[in-house]
C-alpha cells in the first residue's frame, strides 16, 4: 500500500488512558493496556501507522511503583508492536495516591512524591531506548470549586507546589506540562492558566499541555464566566467566530505549549465514572463536533507568524470517555489516525519546512475518503 503522507513530523501517538478514564464501578469496565496497544498498533491508513503511545502511570495499566524489570518488560512489549513511548501522565490525584497541589503539606507531599516517581520512570524508559521525547503531565489535582473559596491564596499555593515539582523534574532531566481543563483548580480558564504559569516562572521546565477539546471549553467560560469569549447562546454555525476566539486562547497559551492533544468536542460539559465533570471528547466525524480539527489544530501548531512552532516532537490523540463499544471497534482508530495524518500534513514539517497555512480544510470529509 502506498504511503500518502506529505509530512513525517511530528510523530503520531495514541493515548492509552481513555481505556481507564471514565471507567470503573459506576461505569463500564476498564480496557487493558495490552488491548489498547494492540488496537493502536493495528491501525493503518494508506501505509501510515501510529508511531507511539502516551502512557498513564497508574494501575490497571502501568504501576507507578513499577520495578526496573517491570519497565524493561513494558518497553520490550511496546517495541515489539512497532511503537515507542512519548509523554507520561503522573497520577497526582488523591484517588491514585497523590494529593491536592493547593492542599496542606501532607497533601502536597503526596503530589510531589507521584511526580518524582513518574520522572524516575520517564528516565528509565529513556535509558531503555523506548522513549526519546515527551513530557510528564500534571495538573493541580484539586477542584475549581475549592479553589474559588480563596483564589489568590490557592493559586499561590499551587504555584509553590509546581515550582517544587520543577526542581524534582530537573533532577531527572524531565519537563513537566500542566494540562488546562475546566475542572482543575487554577487551570480552569485560559487567563488563569497563563497567570499560574507566569507565577511558577520556570518555562524551561514547566510548560502547558493543550488539549483541543478541553481548551475549546475556555471560549465558553465554564467555571470562569469572566473569561468567556463566546456569548451565551452562541450560534455554532458561525465557524469564523469560533476560530477567532480559539486562536485568541491559543495565542496566549501557545508560547508555553510543549505538549499537544488532537481531539474533538461537542460543546457540552459532562463526566463519567470517577472522572470529574469536564468537556466531552467525541469522535473525529461526530456531527455534533464543534471544531474543524485540522484548521483549529493550526492555532496551536503554528505561531502568529503562520510558521510551525516545532515546539513538540509528537502529537497525541485524546478520546477520553468514549464508550467501550467505540473504543474496541478497529474502525475508530482508523478514523482517528486518518485525521491525525491530515493534521500533520497541514501543520507538520519535513526538513525543508511546512507549506503555507491551509484555508478552511473541512477535514472530516476525508474520513469518508472524499
C-alpha positions as CSV (number, residue, x, y, z in Angstrom):
1,X,0.0,0.0,0.0
2,X,1.4,3.4,-1.0
3,X,2.3,5.8,1.8
4,X,0.4,9.1,1.1
5,X,1.9,11.1,3.9
6,X,3.3,14.6,3.0
7,X,5.0,15.4,6.3
8,X,6.6,13.0,8.6
9,X,7.0,15.3,11.7
10,X,5.7,15.4,14.3
11,X,5.3,11.8,15.3
12,X,1.7,10.5,15.7
13,X,0.7,9.0,19.1
14,X,-2.4,7.5,20.7
15,X,-3.3,8.0,24.3
16,X,-3.7,4.9,26.4
17,X,-5.6,6.4,29.3
18,X,-9.0,6.5,27.6
19,X,-9.1,2.9,28.4
20,X,-9.3,3.9,32.1
21,X,-10.7,7.5,32.4
22,X,-14.4,7.5,33.0
23,X,-14.4,3.7,33.5
24,X,-14.9,1.9,36.8
25,X,-17.5,0.6,39.2
26,X,-20.2,3.1,38.3
27,X,-19.5,2.9,34.6
28,X,-18.0,0.5,32.1
29,X,-15.1,-1.9,32.7
30,X,-11.6,-0.6,32.1
31,X,-9.9,-1.6,28.9
32,X,-6.5,-3.1,29.5
33,X,-3.2,-1.7,28.3
34,X,-2.5,-4.7,26.1
35,X,-5.8,-4.2,24.3
36,X,-5.2,-0.5,23.8
37,X,-1.7,-1.2,22.4
38,X,-3.0,-3.9,20.0
39,X,-5.7,-1.6,18.7
40,X,-3.2,1.2,18.2
41,X,-0.6,-1.0,16.5
42,X,-3.2,-2.5,14.1
43,X,-4.5,0.9,12.8
44,X,-3.2,1.8,9.3
45,X,-4.2,4.4,6.7
46,X,-2.6,4.3,3.3
47,X,0.6,2.7,4.7
48,X,0.8,5.1,7.7
49,X,0.6,3.8,11.3
50,X,0.8,5.4,14.7
51,X,4.4,5.9,15.8
52,X,3.8,5.5,19.5
53,X,1.7,5.8,22.6
54,X,1.4,8.1,25.7
55,X,1.0,6.3,29.0
56,X,-1.0,6.7,32.2
57,X,1.2,5.7,35.1
58,X,-1.5,4.0,37.2
59,X,-3.0,0.6,37.6
60,X,-4.5,-1.3,36.0
61,X,-2.3,0.0,33.2
62,X,1.3,0.9,34.3
63,X,2.1,0.8,38.0
64,X,3.7,4.0,39.3
65,X,5.7,1.7,41.6
66,X,7.0,-0.5,38.7
67,X,10.3,-2.2,39.2
68,X,13.1,-1.9,36.7
69,X,12.2,-5.4,35.5
70,X,8.6,-4.4,35.1
71,X,9.6,-1.4,32.9
72,X,12.0,-3.5,30.9
73,X,9.2,-5.9,30.1
74,X,6.9,-2.9,29.2
75,X,9.5,-1.4,26.9
76,X,10.1,-4.7,25.2
77,X,6.3,-5.3,24.7
78,X,5.8,-1.8,23.2
79,X,8.8,-2.1,21.0
80,X,7.6,-5.5,19.7
81,X,4.4,-3.8,18.5
82,X,6.4,-1.3,16.5
83,X,5.6,1.6,18.9
84,X,7.5,3.9,21.2
85,X,6.6,5.9,24.3
86,X,6.2,9.7,24.5
87,X,4.5,11.6,27.3
88,X,3.6,10.2,30.7
89,X,0.7,11.1,32.9
90,X,1.7,11.3,36.6
91,X,-1.1,10.0,38.9
92,X,-1.1,13.1,41.1
93,X,-4.8,12.9,42.3
94,X,-5.8,11.8,45.7
95,X,-7.7,8.7,44.3
96,X,-4.4,7.5,42.7
97,X,-2.1,8.1,45.6
98,X,-1.4,11.8,45.1
99,X,-2.8,14.9,46.7
100,X,-4.0,18.4,46.1
101,X,-1.3,20.8,44.8
102,X,-3.0,23.5,46.9
103,X,-3.6,21.3,50.0
104,X,-1.7,21.1,53.3
105,X,1.9,20.0,53.5
106,X,1.0,16.3,53.6
107,X,-1.2,16.5,50.6
108,X,1.3,18.5,48.6
109,X,4.0,16.0,49.7
110,X,1.9,13.1,48.2
111,X,1.6,15.1,45.0
112,X,5.3,15.7,44.7
113,X,6.1,12.0,45.5
114,X,4.0,11.0,42.5
115,X,5.8,13.5,40.3
116,X,9.1,12.1,41.4
117,X,8.1,8.5,40.7
118,X,6.8,9.5,37.3
119,X,10.1,11.3,36.4
120,X,12.0,8.2,37.6
121,X,10.0,6.1,35.2
122,X,10.5,8.6,32.4
123,X,14.2,8.5,32.8
124,X,14.3,4.7,33.0
125,X,12.2,4.5,29.7
126,X,14.7,6.8,28.1
127,X,17.6,4.6,29.3
128,X,15.7,1.6,27.8
129,X,15.7,3.5,24.4
130,X,11.9,3.3,24.1
131,X,11.3,7.0,24.9
132,X,13.1,9.7,23.0
133,X,10.8,12.7,23.6
134,X,7.7,13.7,25.6
135,X,6.9,15.3,28.9
136,X,5.4,14.3,32.3
137,X,1.9,15.6,32.6
138,X,0.5,17.1,35.8
139,X,-2.4,19.3,36.9
140,X,-3.4,20.8,40.2
141,X,-5.4,17.7,41.4
142,X,-8.0,19.9,43.1
143,X,-11.4,21.2,42.0
144,X,-12.2,24.6,40.7
145,X,-14.9,24.9,43.3
146,X,-12.5,24.5,46.2
147,X,-10.1,26.9,44.5
148,X,-12.8,29.6,44.3
149,X,-13.1,29.8,48.1
150,X,-9.7,31.7,48.2
151,X,-8.5,32.2,44.6
152,X,-5.3,34.2,45.2
153,X,-4.0,32.1,48.2
154,X,-4.8,28.9,46.4
155,X,-3.1,30.0,43.2
156,X,0.0,30.9,45.1
157,X,0.0,27.5,46.8
158,X,-0.4,25.7,43.5
159,X,2.5,27.7,42.1
160,X,4.7,26.9,45.0
161,X,4.0,23.2,44.6
162,X,4.6,23.3,40.9
163,X,8.0,25.1,41.5
164,X,9.0,22.2,43.8
165,X,7.8,19.7,41.1
166,X,10.0,21.5,38.6
167,X,13.1,21.0,40.8
168,X,12.3,17.3,41.0
169,X,11.8,17.1,37.2
170,X,15.1,18.8,36.6
171,X,16.9,16.2,38.7
172,X,15.8,13.6,36.2
173,X,16.2,15.6,33.0
174,X,12.4,15.8,32.5
175,X,10.0,18.6,31.6
176,X,6.5,18.9,33.0
177,X,3.4,20.1,31.2
178,X,0.3,21.3,33.1
179,X,-3.0,20.5,31.4
180,X,-5.5,23.2,31.4
181,X,-9.0,21.9,31.9
182,X,-12.2,23.5,33.3
183,X,-12.3,21.0,36.3
184,X,-8.8,21.8,37.6
185,X,-8.2,24.4,40.3
186,X,-6.4,27.5,39.0
187,X,-6.3,26.0,35.5
188,X,-10.0,26.2,34.6
189,X,-9.7,29.3,32.4
190,X,-7.2,30.4,29.8
191,X,-6.3,33.6,31.7
192,X,-5.8,31.7,35.0
193,X,-3.5,29.2,33.2
194,X,-1.3,32.0,31.9
195,X,-1.3,33.6,35.4
196,X,-0.3,30.3,37.0
197,X,2.5,29.5,34.5
198,X,3.9,33.1,34.9
199,X,3.8,32.7,38.7
200,X,5.7,29.5,38.6
201,X,8.2,31.2,36.3
202,X,10.1,28.0,35.2
203,X,9.4,28.0,31.4
204,X,12.5,25.8,30.8
205,X,10.8,23.0,32.9
206,X,7.1,23.7,33.2
207,X,5.0,24.2,30.1
208,X,1.4,23.8,29.0
209,X,-0.4,20.8,27.6
210,X,-3.0,21.9,25.2
211,X,-5.9,19.5,24.5
212,X,-8.1,20.8,21.7
213,X,-11.3,19.6,23.4
214,X,-10.6,21.0,26.8
215,X,-9.3,24.3,25.6
216,X,-12.3,24.9,23.4
217,X,-14.4,25.0,26.6
218,X,-12.4,28.0,27.7
219,X,-14.1,30.0,25.0
220,X,-17.5,29.3,26.7
221,X,-16.4,30.4,30.1
222,X,-17.4,27.2,32.1
223,X,-16.3,27.8,35.7
224,X,-14.9,31.2,34.7
225,X,-17.6,33.3,33.0
226,X,-15.5,36.4,33.4
227,X,-13.0,34.9,30.8
228,X,-15.5,33.7,28.3
229,X,-15.0,34.8,24.7
230,X,-18.2,33.5,23.0
231,X,-21.6,34.9,24.1
232,X,-24.2,32.9,25.8
233,X,-26.3,31.1,23.2
234,X,-23.5,31.3,20.7
235,X,-24.5,30.3,17.1
236,X,-22.2,27.4,16.4
237,X,-22.7,27.8,12.7
238,X,-20.5,30.9,12.9
239,X,-17.3,28.9,12.4
240,X,-15.2,32.0,11.8
241,X,-16.2,33.5,15.2
242,X,-15.3,30.2,16.9
243,X,-12.0,30.1,15.1
244,X,-11.1,33.7,16.1
245,X,-11.9,33.0,19.8
246,X,-10.0,29.8,19.7
247,X,-6.9,31.5,18.1
248,X,-7.0,34.1,20.9
249,X,-6.8,31.5,23.6
250,X,-4.1,29.6,21.7
251,X,-2.1,32.8,21.1
252,X,-2.0,33.4,24.9
253,X,-1.0,29.9,25.8
254,X,1.0,28.8,22.8
255,X,4.3,30.3,24.0
256,X,4.0,27.9,26.9
257,X,2.7,24.8,25.0
258,X,5.1,21.9,24.9
259,X,2.6,19.0,24.5
260,X,-0.5,18.8,22.3
261,X,-3.6,16.7,22.1
262,X,-5.7,16.5,18.9
263,X,-9.3,16.0,19.9
264,X,-12.9,16.9,19.1
265,X,-15.6,18.4,21.4
266,X,-19.3,18.7,21.1
267,X,-19.5,21.8,23.3
268,X,-21.2,20.1,26.3
269,X,-19.9,19.5,29.8
270,X,-20.1,16.0,31.1
271,X,-18.3,13.3,33.1
272,X,-18.3,9.5,33.5
273,X,-17.1,7.1,36.0
274,X,-14.6,8.5,38.5
275,X,-13.7,11.4,36.2
276,X,-14.8,14.9,37.3
277,X,-17.2,17.0,35.1
278,X,-15.3,18.3,32.1
279,X,-15.6,18.7,28.4
280,X,-16.9,15.8,26.3
281,X,-14.5,14.4,23.8
282,X,-16.2,12.9,20.7
283,X,-15.2,11.0,17.6
284,X,-13.5,12.9,14.8
285,X,-16.5,12.7,12.5
286,X,-19.2,13.3,15.1
287,X,-21.8,15.5,13.5
288,X,-22.1,17.4,16.8
289,X,-18.4,18.2,16.9
290,X,-17.8,22.0,17.0
291,X,-14.1,22.1,15.9
292,X,-12.7,22.0,12.4
293,X,-10.0,19.7,13.7
294,X,-7.4,20.3,11.1
295,X,-7.9,24.1,10.9
296,X,-8.1,24.6,14.7
297,X,-5.0,22.4,15.3
298,X,-3.1,25.0,13.4
299,X,-3.9,27.6,16.1
300,X,-1.6,25.5,18.4
301,X,0.9,24.1,15.9
302,X,1.6,27.4,14.1
303,X,2.7,30.7,15.6
304,X,1.2,34.0,15.0
305,X,3.5,34.3,12.0
306,X,1.9,31.3,10.4
307,X,5.0,29.1,10.7
308,X,5.1,25.7,12.5
309,X,6.3,26.2,16.1
310,X,8.0,22.8,16.2
311,X,7.6,23.0,19.9
312,X,6.9,19.3,20.4
313,X,8.2,16.2,18.6
314,X,4.9,14.3,18.7
315,X,1.2,15.0,18.8
316,X,-1.3,12.7,20.6
317,X,-5.0,11.8,20.1
318,X,-7.1,12.0,23.2
319,X,-10.5,10.4,23.2
320,X,-11.5,10.1,26.9
321,X,-14.9,8.8,27.9
322,X,-15.7,7.0,24.6
323,X,-18.0,4.0,25.2
324,X,-16.2,0.7,25.2
325,X,-18.2,-0.3,22.1
326,X,-16.5,2.6,20.3
327,X,-13.1,2.0,21.9
328,X,-13.0,-1.7,20.8
329,X,-14.0,-1.0,17.2
330,X,-10.9,-1.0,15.0
331,X,-12.6,1.5,12.7
332,X,-12.5,4.1,15.5
333,X,-8.7,4.1,15.3
334,X,-8.6,4.1,11.5
335,X,-10.7,7.3,11.6
336,X,-8.6,8.8,14.4
337,X,-5.3,8.0,12.5
338,X,-6.7,9.5,9.3
339,X,-7.5,12.8,10.9
340,X,-4.1,12.8,12.7
341,X,-2.4,12.4,9.4
342,X,-4.4,15.3,8.0
343,X,-3.3,17.5,10.9
344,X,0.3,16.6,10.4
345,X,0.1,17.1,6.6
346,X,-1.4,20.6,7.2
347,X,0.8,21.8,10.0
348,X,3.8,19.5,10.3
349,X,7.1,19.5,8.6
350,X,9.9,17.8,6.8
351,X,13.5,19.0,7.0
352,X,12.6,21.6,4.3
353,X,9.7,23.0,6.4
354,X,5.9,23.2,6.0
355,X,3.9,25.0,3.5
356,X,1.5,27.9,4.0
357,X,-1.4,27.7,6.4
358,X,-4.2,26.0,4.6
359,X,-7.6,27.6,4.2
360,X,-10.7,26.1,5.9
361,X,-10.0,22.4,5.4
362,X,-13.3,20.6,6.1
363,X,-11.1,17.8,7.3
364,X,-13.9,15.5,8.3
365,X,-14.8,14.8,4.7
366,X,-11.5,13.0,4.5
367,X,-12.8,10.4,6.9
368,X,-15.1,9.3,4.1
369,X,-12.3,9.3,1.6
370,X,-13.6,12.4,-0.2
